[in-house]
Amino acid sequence: MATEFHNIEELRHNASLITKVFIQRDYSEGTVCRFQNKFPSELNNRIERTFLEETVKTLNSCYAEAEKIGGQSYLEGCLACATAYIIFLCMETRYEKVLKKISSYIQEQNEKIYAPRGLLLTDPIERGMRV
């Protein structure tokens, strides 16, 4: 595990020397956070198409979950108004929890799939989705 983590850190350090591939946003369903499932030609022979497609599909479903408005979102909004938004100093929103889940998923995918192939998937929240 420590070796894998070291490889990821090494990839991050060398990221400026490597060709970056951007996964474009998909606006076909509006402005919700969603990425295209189109396989970039720059990744041919670097990673199997199914791995990237599954990662994008999972990320898209996680972002859809984060954007979903339900009872919890409504309650958070009411509590925020009632406490002049001070409540958010004490608790995370459902949206923030899902973003943490996405970050841990990306870290897991990097360790298991991308880093062994010399690739690094960056968290879209940081700089857009890049491989």
N, C-alpha and C positions, 0 to 999 in steps of 0.2 A: 504494500500500500504506500509506504513512504517513497519507494522508487517511482511509482506511478505519479504521485503528487509532485515529485521533483521534475518528472518529464513535462508535466503540465506547466509548471512554473518556468521551465526552460523554454517551452514553446511560447509562453507569454512574453518572455524576455526577447526572443528572437522574432516576434511577430512583425516588427517593423521591416525586417528583411525579406518577408515572405509575401507572395502575391495574395491579396485579399479578394474574397468572393462575397458579394453582397446578395442576400436573399431578399428580393423585393417585397414590399408590402402589397397586399391584395385588397383593393378598394371595391371589388365587385359587389360586396354586401354592405357598402357604406364605409364609415370611418372607424369601425371597430378594429382593434388591433388584431391583424391577421396577416399571415405570410403566404406567398405563392408556393405551390407545390411543384413548380417547374424546376427540373434538375439542371443546374448550371453546367455548361460544357467544360468549364475549367476544372471540374471535379471528376471528369471521366478518368478512369483508371486509378483514382485515388481512394474512392469509397463507393460501396455498392449503393445503387439508387434507392433500394428499399430502406436502408438505414436512414438516409436523409429524409425520405418521404415520411417515415414513421416519426422521426423527431419533429418535423414541421407539423404533422397532424396532431401530435400530442401537445405541442406548444400552442397551436391554434385553439384546441379544445380548452386548455388551461386559461388562455386569455379570454375566451368566451365565458368561462366560469367566473372569472374576475369581474367582467363587465356586467354580468347578470344582476338585475335589480330584484331583490326579494325582501322578505320581512326583516332580515338582519340588516340590510342596507338602509331600509326605512328607519329602523330603530336606532342605528348609528347616527343617522341624520338628525333625528329628533333629540337624541342625547347631546349631540354636538351643539345644536341650537340652544338647548336648555342650559348648557354649561359654558356657553360662549367659547366653544371648541377646546376648552381646557381638558376635556375628557381624553383627547387624543394624545396628551402627554402621559396618560396612564395606561392606555390600551392601543393595540394595533387594530386597524380596520381590517375587514375581511379582504379587501383589495390588497393590502400590504401582506397579509398572510399568504395569499395566492402568489404574489410576486416572490416571496421567499421560497415557496414550493417550486416555482419555476426555476429559480436560481439553483436550488439543490438538484433539480432534475438535469439542468444543463451541466452542472459539475459531474454528476453521475455519468452522463452520456460522454463527456470528455474523457473520463477515466476509462470507461469500458470500450468505447467505439472510436472516438476521434483521435485522441492522443496516440494510441498504438499505430495509427495510420499517418502520423505526422501532421494532423490537423487540430485546430482549436476552434471550438464554437464559442463565440462571445455572447454574453447575456444581452438580448435586444434592448433592455432598459438602459444599459451603459452607452451603446453607440449604434444601435440598429443591429439587425441580425447579420453576422458575418461568419464565414467559415474559412 
